[in-house]
Amino acid sequence: MDDDLGDLDDIMGDDYAHGYDDAEGDPNIKPKPSTPPTEDVHHRSESTLGVIFPAQKQFLTDLEVQAMPLLMATPGNPNAFAEFSTAKGGQSVKVPGDPKTETSVQFKNLMPGMPYSFRLIATNPAGRTVGKQSKPILTTPAQPAAPVFLHSRGSSIFIRFPENSRGGKQIVNKLTIGVAKAGPPDPFDPANKPGAMSDSSANAATLKQARIQRLAPGTLYVFRLTVENASGKAVGAISAPMLTCPAPPSRLREDPKARTSSSIKLRFARHGQHLTHLTVQYALLQGGAKMTFDQLMKKGGKNKPIPNPQTIQEFAVDGLEGNKKYVFRLACKNKSGVSIGTVLGPIQTVEHAPDMLDKSGWMTIMPKMDGKKTLGRRLSSRSKEKGKKYWFVIDGRLLEWYDKIDGEEVGFLHLSKLKRITYVPDADGQARQFSLILKSGEKTTLECSSTDPNLSTHDYTMSWMSSIQKALSGMQKTNEEFKKQKETEAGKNKGRRASIQAAADDELDDDDDDAAQVMPDDFGGDEEGEDGGVGGDFDEDGFGDDDDTFGADEGGGFGGFSDDEEGADDGGFGGAGDDFRQAEDEDEADAETFGDFENFAEDDGAFGDGSEDEGGDDDDFGGDGF
């Protein structure tokens, strides 16, 4: 039967009898929901993320991908896109090209360390379909700021920095603080052995400061931060150099050879440590009660800056008072802080004793003792005896003494009146007292004390005995010459030397009330030793070896004096009765004796001009007397 309506092909068009191919989707049916996008790790950074998804293969007119920062949504809301808006950081990117075939897209200008969720939105003529949201995809954290200096100690530095959570809008799971010594072009090169400390606690992102310990004092360090999350890490900029406080200054030591009445030289190790100041603090030791160094400083202590604080290794403190005890310490400073050293002292300055005329120095006139004196009594009572200290000067053949160096004359002694010099050694064989016995029988005991570390009290005592004797022979020796002689002799080979022998109690009597070692005749005799010093050979420890006795034949006793001090040959300095001499060997019988002061008598030709004696005895032994 014919088609009354005509040819259907002409009516229906080309699609008639062929139907619609829905393999690419039906435009009359809304798009199917897409699967969640996943990350394309090749585009991961602190501000970019890439996502991929399968080709849609359905009829689409538009394909859009949305990103929502999860930390900007209400916490606990399972559907973060319910709050999607650009105001909260949401982004929407239209897929370029054919929406049916494109499989990736990139997002830029994202927030660092932020977890994002993504979804696809497909559109065709039938409508719009929202795909499933992805799992969180995280950007890497932002580069942290360089730390800044807060303060430091000798072995630690405190640093501060902005917290790395960015106000709760960045995920950081680990914070690492790197430390390295400043100086190399790349301090954090492994070859420079940098260090690090890390924190992976829940508070890592909110830390704002840290203390880095176990550092070297006075050393420059640099720091940098590294933050990490599941997506990666970000390394911060290197800080400016930061300096630890200096270590306590090195231990002070004195140079005793340089000690004077007004100066003490201090030695110490080189400090370095980027010091800007090095100061010696010193104070006079005073007060009966115990006081701290700081208390002493408040009572007149002084601070003296030391030049070249990083390299200097010695410094002389001048302007001190003579015969005073001082305490010292160092204080150092760099731009990070101050450090105080340990205390040195007390150190006693040398008593001020300028060289004047032929010989000068301080000695004490000891009080006279009455009654029988045994050696034991003398040695035990010496610490209790209190004498009067005077400034003594030898001027030609006059021994004068004054109440002070530039003071009034207190008295004088004409040395031509001297009969002999005697002394009693201490228990250790050292001399510190000697006696002047006059031809009149009167005796005065003088006590010496040296505050010079380079001249022992024993040597100081011997120098005075030598100088008094030499005053009669016209040969004088200053303290400085005596010290130089000792230094010269110290470098020579030591031979056998005379030593001091203790006196027996039965050798001490009332007439000679200072049982004494008589000076040997070659001690300061007319002939000087090869050093130009005092006759005889001395070492720094006193008179020689214990095997050499300061006497003649064995069993000869202490000798050198007798009951009759006025006798013509009474065992004084020389003569047949003098058993004392400087012995080169115990059985040597012909050693030269010291000589007898009585031989000088008052003969004008014996010593000087007799015209000085016109005033009689008062002129020979004047002033307040001994």
C-alpha positions in Angstrom: 0.0 0.0 0.0 1.4 3.3 -1.0 2.4 5.9 1.6 -0.3 8.5 1.4 1.8 11.0 3.2 4.7 10.8 0.8 8.3 9.8 1.3 9.1 9.6 5.1 12.7 10.1 4.3 11.9 13.5 3.0 9.9 14.3 6.1 12.2 12.8 8.8 15.5 13.9 7.4 18.8 12.2 7.4 18.4 10.6 10.8 15.3 8.8 9.8 15.6 5.0 10.2 19.2 5.3 11.7 18.4 6.2 15.4 20.8 8.2 18.0 24.2 6.9 18.9 24.4 7.4 22.8 28.0 6.2 23.2 29.1 9.8 23.7 26.1 10.6 25.8 22.6 11.7 25.3 22.2 15.4 25.3 18.7 14.9 26.6 20.1 13.1 29.7 22.0 14.8 32.5 25.7 13.8 32.7 26.7 11.0 34.8 28.6 11.9 38.1 32.3 11.8 37.6 34.8 9.9 39.9 37.0 11.9 42.3 40.1 13.5 40.8 43.5 12.4 42.0 46.8 14.3 42.3 49.3 14.8 39.6 52.4 15.0 41.7 54.5 16.6 39.0 52.8 19.9 39.6 53.0 19.9 43.4 54.4 23.0 45.1 53.5 25.4 47.9 51.1 27.3 45.6 50.2 24.8 42.8 48.5 21.4 42.5 47.6 19.3 39.5 44.7 16.9 39.4 43.9 14.2 36.9 40.6 12.4 36.1 39.4 9.9 33.4 37.9 11.1 30.1 34.2 11.7 30.6 33.0 10.0 27.3 29.5 11.5 27.5 27.8 14.4 25.9 29.1 17.5 27.6 29.1 21.1 26.8 31.3 22.2 29.8 33.6 20.5 32.4 34.7 22.4 35.5 37.0 21.4 38.4 36.6 23.0 41.8 39.1 23.2 44.7 38.1 23.9 48.2 40.7 24.6 51.0 39.6 22.3 53.8 41.1 24.5 56.7 38.8 27.3 55.5 35.7 25.2 56.0 33.8 24.6 59.2 35.7 21.9 61.1 33.9 18.6 61.1 31.7 19.4 58.1 32.0 16.3 55.8 30.8 18.3 52.8 33.4 21.1 52.6 31.9 22.3 49.3 28.7 23.2 51.0 30.7 26.4 52.0 32.4 26.8 48.6 33.1 30.4 47.7 36.0 32.3 46.3 35.9 34.4 49.5 37.0 31.3 51.4 39.7 30.5 49.0 37.7 28.2 46.7 38.8 28.1 43.1 37.0 26.9 39.9 39.0 26.0 36.8 37.2 25.3 33.4 38.8 22.4 31.6 40.3 23.7 28.3 39.7 21.8 25.1 37.1 19.1 24.5 35.4 18.4 27.8 34.7 14.8 26.8 38.3 14.0 26.3 40.4 16.2 28.7 41.9 14.4 31.7 43.9 17.0 33.8 44.0 20.5 35.0 46.3 22.7 37.2 45.5 25.0 40.0 47.7 28.0 40.8 47.9 30.6 43.6 46.9 28.1 46.2 47.7 28.5 49.9 50.9 26.8 51.1 50.6 23.8 53.4 46.9 23.7 52.8 44.8 20.5 52.3 42.5 20.9 49.3 39.5 18.8 48.1 38.6 18.7 44.4 35.5 17.8 42.4 34.3 17.8 38.8 31.1 19.6 37.6 29.8 18.4 34.2 27.2 20.3 32.1 25.1 19.4 29.0 21.7 20.7 27.7 19.9 18.3 30.1 21.5 19.8 33.2 24.5 20.0 35.6 26.0 17.2 37.6 28.4 17.5 40.6 31.0 14.7 40.9 32.4 13.2 44.1 35.0 15.1 46.1 38.5 13.9 46.3 40.6 13.0 49.4 42.6 15.9 50.7 45.6 16.9 48.6 48.2 19.0 50.3 50.4 21.8 49.1 54.0 21.9 50.4 54.6 24.3 53.2 55.8 27.9 52.7 59.5 28.7 53.1 60.0 29.7 56.8 61.5 33.1 57.7 65.1 33.3 58.9 65.5 33.2 62.7 66.6 36.3 64.5 68.8 36.7 67.6 67.0 36.9 71.0 69.9 36.5 73.4 72.8 34.2 74.2 74.9 32.6 76.9 78.3 31.1 76.7 77.2 27.8 75.2 73.7 28.5 73.9 71.8 31.0 71.7 68.1 31.8 71.9 66.4 32.5 68.6 63.0 33.5 67.6 60.9 33.3 64.4 57.3 33.5 63.2 55.2 30.5 64.0 54.7 28.3 61.0 51.1 27.4 61.2 50.3 30.7 59.5 47.5 31.3 61.9 46.2 27.7 61.6 46.1 27.8 57.8 49.1 25.7 57.2 49.9 22.1 58.1 53.4 21.5 59.4 54.3 18.2 61.0 57.9 18.7 61.7 60.2 21.7 62.4 64.0 21.4 62.1 66.5 24.0 63.2 69.8 23.8 61.5 73.0 25.3 63.0 76.4 25.8 61.5 79.5 27.9 62.2 79.5 31.2 60.3 82.1 31.9 57.7 82.1 29.3 54.8 80.2 30.3 51.6 77.8 27.5 52.3 77.8 26.9 56.0 75.3 24.0 55.7 77.4 22.0 53.2 77.9 18.6 54.8 81.6 19.1 54.6 81.2 21.8 57.2 79.5 19.4 59.7 76.4 21.4 60.5 74.1 20.3 63.2 70.3 20.2 63.6 67.5 19.8 66.2 64.0 18.7 65.3 60.5 18.8 66.8 57.7 16.5 65.4 55.3 17.2 68.2 51.8 18.7 67.7 53.3 22.0 68.7 55.9 22.0 65.9 53.9 24.4 63.7 53.3 26.9 66.6 56.8 27.2 68.0 58.1 30.8 68.0 61.5 30.5 69.7 64.1 27.9 70.5 67.3 27.5 72.5 70.2 25.9 70.8 72.7 24.4 73.2 76.2 22.8 73.2 77.7 25.7 71.3 81.2 27.0 71.7 81.6 30.3 73.6 82.5 33.4 71.7 81.7 31.8 68.4 79.6 33.0 65.4 76.8 30.7 64.3 74.1 30.8 61.6 70.7 29.1 61.7 67.9 28.2 59.3 64.5 26.5 59.6 63.1 23.6 57.7 59.4 22.8 57.9 57.8 19.6 56.6 54.4 18.0 56.0 53.1 15.0 54.0 53.7 16.8 50.7 57.3 17.8 51.2 59.6 20.3 53.0 60.6 23.9 52.7 64.0 25.2 53.7 64.2 28.7 55.0 66.8 31.4 54.5 70.0 31.5 56.5 70.1 33.8 59.4 72.5 36.6 60.0 75.5 35.4 62.2 74.8 35.2 65.9 77.5 35.3 68.6 77.6 33.3 71.8 78.7 35.1 75.0 82.4 34.7 75.8 83.6 32.0 78.1 85.0 33.1 81.5 88.3 34.7 80.9 91.4 32.5 81.0 93.1 31.9 84.3 95.3 34.7 85.5 98.9 34.1 86.4 101.4 36.5 87.8 104.9 37.1 86.3 106.7 37.4 89.7 109.9 38.6 88.0 108.2 41.8 87.0 106.7 42.5 90.4 107.6 45.9 91.8 106.3 48.3 94.5 103.8 49.8 92.2 103.2 47.2 89.5 102.1 43.6 89.0 102.3 41.9 85.6 99.5 39.5 84.8 99.7 36.8 82.1 96.8 34.9 80.5 95.9 33.0 77.4 94.9 34.6 74.2 91.1 35.0 74.3 89.8 35.6 70.7 86.0 35.0 70.9 85.3 38.3 69.1 85.9 40.3 72.2 85.3 44.0 72.1 86.5 44.7 75.7 88.8 43.0 78.1 89.1 44.6 81.6 91.2 43.8 84.6 89.4 44.4 87.9 91.5 44.8 91.0 91.0 45.8 94.6 93.0 46.2 97.8 92.6 43.4 100.2 91.3 45.1 103.3 89.1 44.6 106.3 89.2 42.0 109.0 86.1 40.2 108.0 85.9 38.0 105.0 84.7 39.9 102.0 83.7 38.9 98.5 85.5 40.3 95.5 82.5 42.4 94.6 82.4 43.9 98.1 86.1 44.8 97.8 85.4 46.4 94.5 82.8 48.7 96.1 85.4 49.8 98.6 87.7 51.4 96.1 88.3 48.7 93.5 89.3 49.8 90.0 88.6 48.7 86.4 91.4 49.0 83.9 90.8 48.4 80.2 93.2 46.1 78.4 94.0 47.0 74.7 93.8 44.5 71.9 91.4 42.3 73.8 91.4 39.3 71.4 95.1 38.9 71.1 96.9 40.3 74.1 98.4 37.8 76.6 100.0 40.0 79.3 99.3 43.2 81.0 101.0 45.2 83.8 98.7 46.8 86.4 100.4 50.0 87.5 99.8 52.6 90.1 99.6 50.2 93.0 100.7 50.9 96.6 103.8 49.3 97.9 103.7 46.4 100.4 99.9 46.0 99.9 97.9 42.9 99.0 95.7 43.0 95.9 93.3 40.6 94.3 92.6 40.5 90.6 90.2 39.1 88.0 89.4 39.6 84.3 86.1 40.6 82.8 85.5 40.2 79.0 82.8 41.3 76.7 81.6 40.8 73.2 78.5 42.1 71.5 76.4 39.3 73.0 77.3 39.6 76.7 79.8 39.7 79.5 81.8 37.0 81.3 83.7 37.2 84.6 86.9 35.3 85.4 88.2 33.7 88.6 90.0 35.7 91.3 93.8 35.7 91.5 95.5 36.6 94.7 96.1 38.1 97.1 99.4 39.2 95.6 101.6 41.5 97.8 103.4 44.3 96.0 107.1 44.8 96.9 107.6 47.3 99.7 108.7 50.6 98.2 112.4 50.9 98.7 114.3 53.2 96.4 118.0 52.9 96.1 119.6 55.7 98.1 123.2 56.5 98.6 125.3 53.3 99.3 122.6 51.1 100.5 119.0 51.5 101.6 116.0 49.4 102.7 113.6 48.6 105.4 114.6 46.8 108.6 113.0 46.3 112.0 114.9 47.1 115.2 114.0 44.2 117.6 113.3 44.8 121.3 116.1 43.7 123.7 115.6 40.5 125.7 116.7 40.0 129.3 117.9 36.9 131.0 119.2 33.6 129.7 118.3 32.9 126.1 118.4 29.5 124.7 118.2 28.7 121.0 114.8 27.0 121.5 113.5 30.0 123.3 114.7 32.3 120.6 113.2 30.4 117.8 109.8 30.0 119.6 109.6 33.6 120.7 110.5 35.3 117.4 106.9 35.3 116.2 105.9 37.2 119.4 108.5 39.9 119.2 107.3 43.2 117.9 109.9 45.7 116.9 109.9 49.1 115.2 110.4 49.3 111.5 112.6 52.0 110.1 114.1 53.1 106.7 117.9 52.4 106.9 120.5 54.1 104.7 124.2 53.5 104.6 126.0 56.7 103.8 129.7 56.2 103.7 130.5 54.8 107.1 127.3 56.0 108.7 124.3 53.7 109.2 121.2 56.0 109.5 117.6 55.2 110.1 114.4 57.2 109.5 110.8 56.9 110.4 109.9 56.9 106.7 111.7 57.2 103.4 111.5 60.9 103.2 111.1 61.4 107.0 113.1 62.7 109.9 116.2 61.0 111.0 115.7 58.8 114.1 119.2 57.8 114.7 122.6 56.8 113.3 125.6 54.6 114.0 129.2 55.3 113.0 130.3 51.9 111.7 133.8 52.4 112.9 132.4 51.6 116.4 131.2 48.2 115.1 133.0 45.2 116.6 131.3 42.3 114.7 128.1 41.1 113.1 126.4 37.9 114.2 123.3 36.1 113.2 121.2 33.1 114.3 119.6 31.0 111.5 116.0 30.0 111.7 115.0 26.4 112.1 115.2 25.9 108.3 118.7 27.4 108.2 117.7 30.7 106.7 118.8 34.1 108.1 116.4 36.9 108.8 117.9 38.5 111.9 121.4 39.7 112.5 123.0 41.6 115.4 125.4 44.5 115.4 127.8 44.2 118.4 129.7 47.4 119.2 133.0 47.7 120.8 131.3 49.2 123.8 129.5 45.8 124.3 126.1 47.2 123.3 124.2 45.0 120.8 121.3 45.7 118.5 119.3 43.1 116.6 117.8 43.9 113.2 115.2 41.9 111.4 114.9 41.8 107.6 111.9 40.8 105.5 111.7 40.8 101.7 108.5 41.2 99.9 110.2 40.8 96.6 109.6 37.4 95.1 112.9 37.6 93.4 114.9 38.2 96.5 114.4 35.9 99.5 114.4 37.2 103.1 117.6 35.2 103.6 119.3 36.9 100.7 118.1 40.3 101.7 119.5 39.7 105.2 122.8 38.6 103.8 122.9 41.6 101.5 122.6 43.9 104.4 125.3 42.2 106.4 127.6 42.2 103.4 126.9 45.9 102.7 127.6 46.9 106.3 130.9 45.1 106.1 131.7 46.5 102.7 131.0 50.0 104.0 134.2 49.6 106.0 136.1 48.5 102.9 134.6 51.2 100.6 132.6 48.6 98.5 128.9 48.8 98.4 126.3 46.7 96.7 122.7 47.7 96.0 119.7 45.3 96.3 119.5 45.3 92.5 123.2 44.3 92.2 122.6 41.5 94.8 119.7 40.1 92.8 121.7 40.2 89.6 124.5 38.3 91.4 122.0 35.7 92.5 120.6 35.3 88.9 124.2 34.9 87.6 125.1 32.3 90.2 121.9 30.4 89.6 123.2 29.5 86.1 126.6 28.2 87.3 127.5 24.7 88.3 127.1 24.4 92.0 130.1 23.3 93.9 130.5 22.6 97.6 129.2 25.5 99.7 129.3 26.5 103.3 126.1 25.9 105.3 124.8 27.1 108.6 125.1 24.9 111.7 122.6 25.2 114.5 124.0 26.4 117.9 123.8 24.2 120.9 122.1 25.5 124.0 125.3 25.4 126.1 126.9 27.8 123.7 124.4 30.6 124.5 125.3 32.7 127.5 124.3 35.9 129.1 127.3 38.0 127.9 126.7 37.2 124.2 122.9 37.3 124.4 122.4 36.5 120.7 124.0 33.1 120.2 125.2 33.8 116.8 126.7 32.5 113.6 129.7 34.9 113.0 130.1 36.1 109.5 132.9 34.3 107.7 135.7 36.6 106.6 135.3 35.9 102.9 131.6 36.9 103.0 131.9 40.4 101.5 135.6 40.6 102.1 138.0 42.9 100.3 138.1 40.6 97.2 135.0 40.2 95.1 134.1 36.9 93.6 134.4 36.4 89.9 130.8 37.6 89.5 131.6 40.9 91.1 129.3 39.9 93.9 129.6 39.1 97.5 132.6 36.9 98.3 131.9 33.2 98.6 129.7 31.0 96.4 125.9 31.1 97.2 123.0 29.3 95.7 119.3 30.3 95.6 118.5 28.1 98.6 121.0 29.6 101.0 124.3 28.2 101.9 125.1 25.1 100.0 124.9 21.4 100.8 124.1 19.9 104.2 127.4 18.0 104.2 129.4 21.2 104.4 129.3 22.8 107.8 129.8 26.5 108.4 132.8 26.0 110.7 136.2 24.4 111.1 137.2 21.1 112.5 134.5 18.5 113.6 133.3 19.1 117.1 134.5 22.7 116.9 131.1 23.9 118.0 129.2 26.9 116.9 132.0 29.2 118.1 132.9 32.6 116.9 132.5 34.3 120.3 133.7 34.1 123.9 132.6 35.1 127.3 134.8 38.2 127.2 133.7 40.4 124.4 136.3 43.1 125.2 139.3 40.8 124.9 141.9 41.6 122.3 141.4 38.2 120.6 138.0 37.2 121.8 136.7 35.1 118.9 135.2 37.9 117.0 135.7 38.4 113.2 139.0 36.5 112.8 141.9 36.0 115.0 143.0 32.7 116.6 139.8 32.3 118.4 137.6 32.5 115.3 136.4 29.0 114.3 134.2 30.2 111.5 135.1 30.4 107.9 133.8 29.5 104.4 135.0 25.9 104.2 135.8 24.3 100.9 136.3 21.1 102.8 135.7 20.1 106.4 139.3 19.2 107.0 140.8 22.3 105.3 142.7 24.1 108.0 143.9 27.3 106.3 140.7 29.0 105.1 140.9 32.8 105.0 139.1 34.3 107.9 136.7 37.3 107.7 138.8 39.8 109.6 138.4 41.7 112.8 136.6 45.1 112.9 138.7 46.0 115.9 141.6 46.4 113.5 139.8 49.4 112.1 139.7 50.9 115.6 139.5 54.6 115.5 142.6 55.0 113.4 142.0 57.8 110.9 144.0 55.8 108.4 141.9 52.7 108.9 138.8 54.2 107.5 138.0 57.6 106.2 138.7 60.9 107.9 138.9 60.9 111.7 137.7 64.5 111.8 134.1 63.2 111.9 134.7 62.0 115.4 135.2 65.3 117.0 132.0 65.1 118.9 133.0 62.0 120.8 130.9 59.0 121.3 127.7 60.9 120.7 128.8 61.5 117.2 129.5 57.8 116.6 126.3 56.5 117.9 123.5 59.0 117.7 119.8 59.6 117.7 117.4 57.6 119.7 119.7 54.7 119.8 118.8 51.1 119.1 
